[in-house]
Amino acid sequence: MTQLAAFKKMKELMTLYYIEAKTSTAKPVAWLTSGAPVEFVHAMDVIPVYPENYAAMCAASHQSVALMEAAEAAGFSQDICAYARTDFGQDLLRGGPAGGLPPPRFLVCSTNICKTVIKWYEAVARKHNAPLFLVDTPFLHDGLSRELVDYTVAQFHDLERFLSDQLKRPFDRDRLLEVIRMSQDATGLWRKILDLAKTMPAPLTSLDAFIHVAPIVTLRGTRPCVDYYQLLYEEVAERAARNIGAIPVERYRVLWDNLPIWFKMRYFEKLFEERKCALVTATYANSWGGITATQDVQTSDSIEALAVSYLNIYINFGFEERIRYLARLIDEFALTGFIMHSNRSCKPYSVGMYCLREEVSKLTGKPGVIIEADQNDPRVFSDTQVETRLDAFLESMTPLP
Amino acid sequence: MFAAFHESISDPFATVQKHHDRLGRPVIGVVPAYFPLELIHAAGGYPVQLWGAGGSIEHADACLQSYCCSVSRSLLELEMRGVTGMVAAYAFTSLCDTLVNLREVYRRRFDKPTVEFSIPASQGREARKAYLSTVIESVLKGLEAVTGRAVSGEAMRSSAALYGRIRFLQREIYRVRRQKPGVAKNGDFYAVLKAGFFLPPEDYEPLLDRLVAELEALPPRKGRRPRLVLSGMVFEPVGAFAVFDDVQADVVDDDFANGWRSAAKGALQVDDLAAGITDYVYNGAPCCCIYHPESDRHAYLVEKAKAADADGVLFWSIRFCEPDAFDRPQLSERLKQEGIPAVTLEMDLATGNFEPIKTRVEAFCEMIGGLEV
């Protein structure tokens, strides 16, 4: 990965975060999905823990297979999401780089990333006998509407009551507004950092973004998260100003669609660098880029704005909007093509991908390739198949002048 | 007794075409699951339930990966091959991630209109009701655009009564089967339910009415065979159900989404449609696809197995159905804790060789015993 000085700070932040989550007796722990409105949880001084982030860490450190096998031995089918299987496995074996996650006092999940999380969190809730709060964010087949925002805001108010009941103290609305501001500051910085990759050569790649996304997933809504992204922004902006590219030679600039393949990060780094191909934007990393402009609903209310941001997530969009968004990225980042990861573990991202590729290529004139893999399960990954497809894709692209 | 049912499903789309030609109502293909058919009927449409099909997948492979369930892949295959040419529009439900995206695939690939019954998952009653009201309004508008007919209060009441009666009669045949196991062969029983997916309700209801009376009149069979409860999303491939007859096992009840979970729904209350549809979705039998913590599937399935005096539960699992697969390990464990043996059979809709299924069922029946002569 690109040698960034901020990396050390991020490692320190993440280590401290996991130590606190594992050892704190003063604060309760809640398990959250990556798209859950964590601001409410922070406002009540609860430590949010993210099984998705931990599952990714398990895969990146090549520990996911043993954990998934434990889940499979307990009856969970290989057909279900590999994040969930990794999570069930870490819970059974107390495994992974942090020796397992601390048990949840309660759970909060949101359907903006998938409906699978309902089933996953139901299973966890049953096992730990922990209450589950669900924030339902319906799929935006036809864009955002006032009704959808109202529905989400109403659930936020229910969430405030849930937290108050669980913690036996009144919900702290003032604190929530502070947390939302910090969350917006961090997501704003994150978006600015990702936008720096529009510079040619790109000062950081999407593979770097996949690493540096950890704090925005786990710590958004906190001061250290804002400070960290300020630091990272300054460093990346400096690289952009000095024309320092993340890879030595940039002949191709491409987009990555879908989750990373966590257990193959180094492999892809080498593969793309050798082929002079920079991954410069990724729909997954962009998902934490905060509130995107929407013509459908304009609001100055902080809670409504938060509802808009949690509804308005790429994989919660209808295809019309996804195609428009991908075409916009291809244009703004001056891309030569796009890669779509057909991810066995993520249906909302992957089902319909073949149609999307065809339409985006037609609209933009840029070639796209689909590689079949999985975010967390190395057992369904074939180096040969992926390399063959990527090489054919590279040949189909027109290199940068 | 069962000939009319078998006949209607032997070539389901010929059946649909025949009735479409006769009735002249626009055919609306209903994708799984729980879309209130009453709404379509009241709007002047001819609802046809599409729970997938057997046969090879050739065209749909260009759109959907092999890790999508065979229900979604076979539905797309039917449309791509033109088998469902008479379908004028599709009615989707936000049941799972695959079907939500499948609607988007249909919207990009085909010119046919689609409507979606977006099922709210929030447990906040006020939030849910307000959102559901907007969903119903959008569904009714979408249906009106297809049929050209606005839903009147009278039409709604009449359609709700008709479908309510059908589900009541289906529950009656389930009751008779529980009381007199083996009164219908397993293959015949599921042919009866499947016929209801394709026949117009006005034609299906009298057939069911007559069947209930005929089954009631039959004497119970002597002797006891292994008694099973089946649980899963779809009772397909329906041809496979003959294996239970071959091994002399009685399916005494089921927990299929297109079986009991649908039949268990009472008549739709239409005076307050949002309240009626909330009741329709959430009450009755729990489903792995409907988040409703007040209705625990574990206690429900244990109770169902005990009430049917079942010797075991067989999970009839269609591969790559995540909602079903997620629930299964804990459900199996709970059943075992209650002394109810459970086993899982995995398949897809294209499964044509039923011998492996037969072998597994036979082995399970031997394990659970249950034979009293």
Boltz contact constraints between the chains, C-beta under 6 A:
constraints:
  - contact:
      token1: [A, 74]
      token2: [B, 329]
      max_distance: 6.0
  - contact:
      token1: [A, 75]
      token2: [B, 329]
      max_distance: 6.0
  - contact:
      token1: [A, 76]
      token2: [B, 329]
      max_distance: 6.0
  - contact:
      token1: [A, 77]
      token2: [B, 325]
      max_distance: 6.0
  - contact:
      token1: [A, 79]
      token2: [B, 319]
      max_distance: 6.0
  - contact:
      token1: [A, 79]
      token2: [B, 320]
      max_distance: 6.0
  - contact:
      token1: [A, 79]
      token2: [B, 325]
      max_distance: 6.0
  - contact:
      token1: [A, 80]
      token2: [B, 322]
      max_distance: 6.0
  - contact:
      token1: [A, 80]
      token2: [B, 325]
      max_distance: 6.0
  - contact:
      token1: [A, 80]
      token2: [B, 326]
      max_distance: 6.0
  - contact:
      token1: [A, 114]
      token2: [B, 97]
      max_distance: 6.0
  - contact:
      token1: [A, 115]
      token2: [B, 96]
      max_distance: 6.0
  - contact:
      token1: [A, 115]
      token2: [B, 97]
      max_distance: 6.0
  - contact:
      token1: [A, 116]
      token2: [B, 322]
      max_distance: 6.0
  - contact:
      token1: [A, 118]
      token2: [B, 291]
      max_distance: 6.0
  - contact:
      token1: [A, 119]
      token2: [B, 323]
      max_distance: 6.0
  - contact:
      token1: [A, 119]
      token2: [B, 326]
      max_distance: 6.0
  - contact:
      token1: [A, 126]
      token2: [B, 330]
      max_distance: 6.0
  - contact:
      token1: [A, 134]
      token2: [B, 121]
      max_distance: 6.0
  - contact:
      token1: [A, 136]
      token2: [B, 120]
      max_distance: 6.0
  - contact:
      token1: [A, 136]
      token2: [B, 121]
      max_distance: 6.0
  - contact:
      token1: [A, 136]
      token2: [B, 122]
      max_distance: 6.0
  - contact:
      token1: [A, 138]
      token2: [B, 118]
      max_distance: 6.0
  - contact:
      token1: [A, 139]
      token2: [B, 100]
      max_distance: 6.0
  - contact:
      token1: [A, 147]
      token2: [B, 134]
      max_distance: 6.0
  - contact:
      token1: [A, 151]
      token2: [B, 127]
      max_distance: 6.0
  - contact:
      token1: [A, 151]
      token2: [B, 131]
      max_distance: 6.0
  - contact:
      token1: [A, 154]
      token2: [B, 127]
      max_distance: 6.0
  - contact:
      token1: [A, 155]
      token2: [B, 122]
      max_distance: 6.0
  - contact:
      token1: [A, 155]
      token2: [B, 124]
      max_distance: 6.0
  - contact:
      token1: [A, 155]
      token2: [B, 127]
      max_distance: 6.0
  - contact:
      token1: [A, 158]
      token2: [B, 124]
      max_distance: 6.0
  - contact:
      token1: [A, 318]
      token2: [B, 104]
      max_distance: 6.0
  - contact:
      token1: [A, 319]
      token2: [B, 104]
      max_distance: 6.0
  - contact:
      token1: [A, 319]
      token2: [B, 108]
      max_distance: 6.0
  - contact:
      token1: [A, 342]
      token2: [B, 65]
      max_distance: 6.0
  - contact:
      token1: [A, 344]
      token2: [B, 67]
      max_distance: 6.0
  - contact:
      token1: [A, 347]
      token2: [B, 97]
      max_distance: 6.0
  - contact:
      token1: [A, 347]
      token2: [B, 98]
      max_distance: 6.0
  - contact:
      token1: [A, 348]
      token2: [B, 97]
      max_distance: 6.0
  - contact:
      token1: [A, 351]
      token2: [B, 68]
      max_distance: 6.0
  - contact:
      token1: [A, 351]
      token2: [B, 98]
      max_distance: 6.0
  - contact:
      token1: [A, 351]
      token2: [B, 101]
      max_distance: 6.0
  - contact:
      token1: [A, 352]
      token2: [B, 101]
      max_distance: 6.0
  - contact:
      token1: [A, 352]
      token2: [B, 104]
      max_distance: 6.0
  - contact:
      token1: [A, 352]
      token2: [B, 105]
      max_distance: 6.0
  - contact:
      token1: [A, 354]
      token2: [B, 63]
      max_distance: 6.0
  - contact:
      token1: [A, 355]
      token2: [B, 105]
      max_distance: 6.0
  - contact:
      token1: [A, 355]
      token2: [B, 108]
      max_distance: 6.0
